[in-house]
C-alpha cells in the first residue's frame, strides 16, 4: 500500500515524459526546412542520448554531494529549464489533423516491427550496463571520481563515433554503420565481463558509447527512409518509443539480474547483431520507399 502513491506518480511521470518527447520530436521536424529534416532528426535523437548520459552523471554526483534528495533537486531544476526552453519555441500554425481519441498515427508504425525490435535490443544493452555501473557491480568502483572517469570515457567514445560518421559520411552506408556499431557494442561487453580491471572498464565504456551511437544512428536512418514524407514524425516517434522502452527495460534487467550484467548485455548485443543481419537489413532493403544516401 505504501508503494501505491509512488507507482501512480511514476505512471504520471511516464505519461508526461512520453507526450513531451513525442511533441518535441514533432516540433523539431515542423520548424526545420525540408532539406535539413534528416539532420534535425539525428540531432534530436543524439541530444536525447547525451541527456541520458548527463542525467546519470548528475545523479551520481548529486547523490554523493547532497544525499538522496540531491537527485530530486537536480530533476526539478532540469525540468524547470526544459519548461522555459519550450516556452521560447515558436511553432508555426498547422491545421488540426482531426484524429480519433485513441489513434496511434503519430507515434507507432507497426510495419516497422523489425526495426523497432532491433532498437529495443540495442537500447537494452547500455541500460543494463548503466544500472550495473551505478550499483558498482560488476565494476568495483565506489568513489564519485571513479564514476566520473567512466562517464568521461563514455563521452570520448560518443564523440569519436560522431567524428567518424562526419568524416566518412559518404562511404559509411546505414547498413555498414549499424553492423559496425553492433560489433563494437558486443566487443565492449567483453571488456566489461571481468570482475576486476579499471582499464578494461574504461575501454569498455569507450567502445560501448561508440558502438551504440553508430548502431543507433544507422537504425534511425532505416526508420526515416522507410517512411513516406507524411509519416516521418510517426517513424521517428516509433524509434523513440522503442529506444526509451529498451533502455528502461535494460535498467530493470540490470537492477534485478541474477548473474553478470556483462554476460546478459553481451547476449543481447549478439542477438541484436544477428537479428539485424537476418531480418532487419533484408526488411529495410525490400521495403524502403526513399532511397538511402
PyMOL commands that set and color helices and strands:
alter all, ss='L'
color gray80, all
select helices_A, chain A and resi 4-30+34-66+69-87+110-134+144-167+174-192+198-225+229-255+261-287
alter helices_A, ss='H'
color red, helices_A
deselect
rebuild
show_as cartoon
